[in-house]
Amino acid sequence: MKLIFGIGAILIGIWQIYVSKQYFNNLKKQSSPLIFALIATIASLAFAAFLLIYGVQTLVSLR
């Protein structure tokens, strides 16, 4: 079960980074204020970092 959680967290973290990159590339086209868009992008990247760290720690603890 921990293996599934670890791999899933890593995959979701990678997907979150990809989505954040796409959102950041389209930042100037957004109708929301720039500061809120930057806060959303930073929060999304922080969540992705948390998921990646959690996934790696879970997989390492299986050894």
QUIWO-V506222 format. One record per residue. N is the residue number from 1. RES is the residue in one letter. PHI is phi in degrees with one decimal (* if undefined). NEAR is the number of other C-alpha atoms within 10 Angstrom. D_CENTER is the distance of its C-alpha to the mean C-alpha in whole Angstrom. Layout:
n->(N,N)
res->(RES,RES)
phi->(PHI,PHI)
near->(NEAR,NEAR)
d_center->(D_CENTER,D_CENTER)
This chain:
n->(1,2,3,4,5,6,7,8,9,10,11,12,13,14,15,16,17,18,19,20,21,22,23,24,25,26,27,28,29,30,31,32,33,34,35,36,37,38,39,40,41,42,43,44,45,46,47,48,49,50,51,52,53,54,55,56,57,58,59,60,61,62,63)
res->(M,K,L,I,F,G,I,G,A,I,L,I,G,I,W,Q,I,Y,V,S,K,Q,Y,F,N,N,L,K,K,Q,S,S,P,L,I,F,A,L,I,A,T,I,A,S,L,A,F,A,A,F,L,L,I,Y,G,V,Q,T,L,V,S,L,R)
phi->(*,-64.8,-63.1,-64.4,-63.8,-64.5,-66.5,-62.3,-64.2,-65.0,-65.0,-67.3,-63.1,-65.3,-62.7,-64.6,-65.2,-61.9,-64.7,-64.1,-64.9,-63.8,-64.9,-65.2,-65.2,-98.1,-61.0,-72.0,-87.6,-71.6,-87.9,-78.8,-59.8,-61.1,-64.6,-69.5,-65.5,-67.8,-62.3,-64.6,-66.5,-65.8,-63.6,-64.8,-69.2,-66.0,-64.0,-63.8,-63.2,-60.2,-63.9,-64.6,-65.5,-61.6,-63.2,-67.1,-62.8,-66.0,-69.3,-68.1,-70.5,-77.1,-66.6)
near->(5,12,14,12,14,22,17,15,21,23,16,16,24,17,13,19,19,14,15,19,15,12,17,17,10,10,16,12,9,11,8,10,10,12,9,10,17,14,11,15,20,14,13,18,20,15,16,23,17,14,21,21,16,18,24,14,12,19,17,11,11,9,5)
d_center->(22,20,19,18,15,14,14,12,9,9,9,7,4,6,7,3,5,8,8,7,10,12,12,13,16,17,17,21,22,20,23,21,22,20,19,17,15,14,14,11,10,10,9,5,5,7,5,2,6,8,7,8,11,12,12,14,16,17,18,20,22,23,25)
